[in-house]
Each structure stands twice: as C-alpha cells, then as structure tokens.
Amino acid sequence: MVKDLLTAAWRVFLRNKQFAAISILGLAVGLASCLVMAGYVLHEPGFENGHARKDRILRANGLSRAGGGPVDKAAVVAPLGPTAKETIPEVDHAVRFAGKYDVMVTVANATFTEKKMYFIEPEALDGSTLPLVRGNPRKALEAPFSLVIDEVLAHRYFGNDDPLGRTIRVEFDKPYEFRITGVMKALPANTGLFVRMLASFSTLGSLPGDELRLRLKSRQAFELYYTLLQLRAGVDPQAPEAKAAG
C-alpha cells in the first residue's frame, strides 16, 4: 500500500513539476522556521542557568542621559562595585570586569585572534560563577598578568599538554606576556558573561596610558566596567536597588 501511494505521488509530481516544487519548498521553509523558533524558545529560558547562585546574582546597570532622555546601560563607572559592597549590607560580593576586543594571541609560533578577553576580579572564581577545572580559584586571578582560559582554548593552544604555568603573548595596544594560572569550564552561549579568556583585574594597574586603567578611580560618566553583585542568602533582590536609588 505504501508503495502504491509513493508511486501515485511520484506520478503527480512528474505531471505537475512546478506546483510540486513550490509545495516542497514551502514545506521545507516552514519546517526550518519551526526548528529555528523552537531553538530560540528553548535557548532563552536557560539564559544564565550556568551560575550556581543565579537567584542571588544581579547586574548593576547605569542610567545616563543622552539626547535629553534617560538611557539604560549595562556598563557602569568603576568605583560602583566596591562602593556597593561597602555601603549596601545586602551585597555579599561585587565583581567588576571590563573587556578588550579582537586581541591577538601568540602561542609558540602560532598566532590566533580572539574576539574578546575580560579583566575580572578574583571573586568571580568562587565556584558559583566561573568554576575552574584546573588551578587554584583563590589565587588564579590574584597576581598581575595572570590568565585563565577555558577548556576550548586550552586544547586549541596546547593540545593535550597541561597549560598551567605556560606563558603566552597577548596583544592589544602592545604585546604583553601572560602566565596561564587556571582553566575553566567552557561557558554556555546563553550567558552575558560569555568569554574564553579572563585576565586578572590587577593587571590594569600595569597598563600605563590604557583607558581602562585611567578610568579605575573615575566617578564621571565613563561607563566602561560591568559589575555583578551577589546578594546574601535570603535577601530581596529589590532591596539593593531601592537603597542605591535612595
């Protein structure tokens, strides 16, 4: 019976090639669209699920005025993080990070271009946000010019060799030597913190003339830093916002 149906369908196709082609193309486009939408719907609810304490982690947003009206920004001034930790009791940790983009990396005689790297404070490696698979989370991002890479880059740069203690050259305004002190799990794509390279925040103090270093102490409208706030257990997420606004 199935054979007869297929034979009949084939004969109809041969008699109406143009109509059949349009129908098949429409069906293919419809199925592809459904798959894309299903993927998007499944992707979005899992955003930031990779953080162990996601219900306690907030991102500080800045509010500036441009063109006469308020504009929300994901980046804020550098002093906001430490100030929030000192003045808002509900804040347990504050982690600042800032990025460099399209950085050139040289490993031995091979050169790679990475889309971005972040300078980030060491509290990010406390196990709740960016867990390490190699290295000491308390010390990996402590010293200047320390670098944590993810498992993907570790394999790309060193194959099956242990990357800890190895030195690579990273170039943005000029070349710098970074020592690899940790390897973290590859982050999922559905996170705002998606990155494969993390440099110690203390490195910024050794970058003379760099804009990120110059803005570290500034309270002016130079929103170059992203800030994550981890609240104490049981705290209402609205409480820090109300105190900050006050």
C-alpha positions in Angstrom: 0.0 0.0 0.0 2.8 2.4 0.9 4.5 1.5 -2.4 1.3 2.4 -4.3 1.0 5.7 -2.5 4.6 6.6 -3.3 4.1 5.6 -6.9 1.0 7.8 -7.2 2.7 10.7 -5.6 5.6 10.4 -7.9 3.3 10.4 -10.9 1.6 13.5 -9.7 5.0 15.2 -9.2 6.0 14.4 -12.7 2.8 15.8 -14.1 2.9 19.0 -12.0 6.6 19.6 -11.5 6.3 23.3 -10.9 3.5 23.0 -8.4 5.2 20.2 -6.6 8.5 22.0 -6.3 6.7 25.1 -4.8 4.9 22.9 -2.3 8.1 21.0 -1.3 10.0 24.3 -1.0 7.2 25.8 1.2 7.1 22.8 3.4 10.9 22.9 3.8 10.9 26.6 4.7 8.0 26.1 7.2 9.8 23.2 8.9 13.1 25.1 9.1 11.3 28.2 10.5 9.7 26.0 13.2 13.0 24.5 14.1 14.6 27.9 14.4 11.8 29.3 16.6 11.8 26.1 18.8 15.6 26.5 19.3 15.2 30.1 20.3 12.4 29.4 22.7 14.4 26.6 24.3 17.5 28.7 24.4 16.1 31.8 26.2 14.6 30.2 29.4 18.1 28.7 30.1 19.8 32.1 30.0 22.3 32.4 32.9 21.4 28.9 34.2 25.1 28.1 34.3 25.5 30.2 37.5 25.1 28.1 40.7 23.6 31.1 42.6 21.8 32.8 39.7 18.9 33.8 42.0 21.3 35.9 44.1 23.4 37.5 41.3 22.4 40.9 39.9 24.0 43.0 37.2 24.4 46.7 38.0 23.0 48.9 35.3 23.9 52.5 34.7 21.5 55.3 33.9 22.8 58.2 31.8 21.2 61.0 29.8 21.7 61.2 26.0 19.6 63.3 23.7 17.6 64.7 26.5 16.3 61.4 27.9 17.5 58.6 30.2 19.4 55.7 28.7 20.0 52.4 30.4 23.5 51.0 30.1 24.9 47.6 31.1 28.2 49.3 31.9 28.9 51.5 34.9 31.7 53.5 36.4 34.5 51.5 38.1 34.0 52.6 41.7 30.4 51.4 41.8 31.2 47.8 42.7 33.4 48.5 45.8 31.0 51.3 46.9 28.0 49.0 46.7 29.8 46.3 48.7 30.8 48.8 51.4 27.5 50.7 51.7 24.8 48.1 51.0 24.7 45.4 53.6 22.7 43.0 51.4 25.6 42.8 48.9 27.9 39.9 49.7 30.3 40.2 46.7 30.9 42.7 43.9 32.8 41.6 40.8 33.9 44.1 38.2 35.1 43.2 34.7 36.0 45.1 31.6 36.9 43.9 28.1 39.4 44.1 25.3 38.3 43.0 21.9 39.9 41.4 18.9 43.1 40.6 20.8 46.0 38.8 19.1 47.4 35.8 21.0 50.7 34.2 20.2 51.5 30.7 21.4 54.9 29.4 20.4 55.0 30.2 16.7 51.2 30.2 16.2 49.0 33.3 16.2 45.3 33.5 17.0 42.8 36.3 17.1 40.3 36.1 20.0 37.1 38.1 19.9 37.4 39.3 23.5 39.1 38.9 26.8 37.9 40.3 30.2 39.9 41.7 33.1 37.9 40.4 36.0 38.2 40.4 39.8 39.3 37.1 41.5 36.0 36.7 43.4 34.5 35.6 40.1 36.2 32.2 40.6 34.5 31.4 43.9 32.8 28.3 42.3 29.4 29.9 41.9 30.0 31.8 38.7 33.1 30.6 36.8 34.3 27.2 38.3 37.8 26.1 37.4 38.7 22.6 36.3 42.4 23.3 36.8 44.2 25.8 39.1 43.6 27.4 42.5 40.4 29.5 42.3 41.7 31.7 45.2 45.0 32.6 43.6 44.4 32.1 39.8 43.4 35.8 39.2 45.4 37.4 42.0 48.7 38.4 40.5 49.1 40.9 37.6 49.3 39.3 34.1 47.6 36.1 35.3 45.3 34.5 32.7 42.6 31.9 32.9 41.4 30.3 29.7 38.6 27.8 29.1 38.9 24.2 28.0 38.4 25.1 24.3 41.4 27.4 24.2 43.5 25.1 26.3 43.1 22.4 23.7 43.5 24.8 20.8 46.7 26.3 22.2 48.3 23.2 23.9 46.5 20.1 22.7 46.7 17.5 25.5 49.6 19.2 27.3 49.0 20.8 30.7 48.7 24.6 30.1 49.2 25.7 33.7 52.4 27.7 34.2 52.8 28.3 30.4 53.3 31.8 29.1 51.6 33.3 26.1 51.7 36.7 24.4 48.6 38.8 24.3 48.5 41.9 22.2 46.0 44.8 22.3 47.8 48.2 22.4 51.1 46.4 22.6 52.3 42.8 23.4 52.2 41.6 27.0 53.3 38.3 28.5 50.6 36.5 30.4 51.0 33.4 32.6 48.2 30.8 32.5 47.1 30.1 36.1 43.8 28.3 35.5 41.5 26.5 33.1 37.7 27.0 33.5 34.8 25.1 32.0 33.6 26.4 28.7 30.7 28.7 29.3 27.4 28.2 27.6 26.5 30.6 24.8 23.4 31.8 26.7 25.2 34.0 29.2 26.0 37.6 29.2 29.5 36.8 30.5 30.4 34.5 27.6 34.2 34.7 27.2 37.1 32.3 26.8 39.9 34.4 28.3 40.0 36.0 31.8 42.9 38.2 32.9 43.5 39.3 36.4 41.9 42.7 37.3 45.1 43.7 39.0 46.8 43.7 35.5 45.1 47.0 34.8 47.4 48.8 37.2 50.3 47.8 35.0 49.0 49.2 31.7 50.3 52.7 31.5 48.1 55.0 29.5 45.4 52.4 28.9 41.9 53.9 29.1 40.6 51.1 31.4 43.4 51.9 33.9 42.8 55.6 33.7 39.1 55.2 34.5 39.5 53.0 37.5 39.1 55.8 40.0 36.8 58.0 38.0 33.3 58.7 39.1 32.5 60.6 35.9 30.4 59.3 33.0 32.9 56.8 31.7 30.8 53.6 31.7 33.5 51.0 30.8 33.0 48.5 33.6 30.4 45.7 34.1 29.6 44.9 37.7 27.9 41.8 39.1 26.5 41.9 42.6 26.0 38.7 44.6 23.5 39.1 47.4 23.5 37.4 50.7 21.2 34.4 51.1 17.5 35.3 51.6 17.8 38.9 50.5 15.1 40.5 48.5 16.6 41.4 45.1 14.7 44.7 45.1 16.4 45.9 48.4 19.8 46.9 46.9 18.1 48.8 44.1 16.0 50.8 46.5 19.0 51.7 48.6 21.1 52.6 45.6 18.3 54.9 44.3 18.0 56.5 47.8 
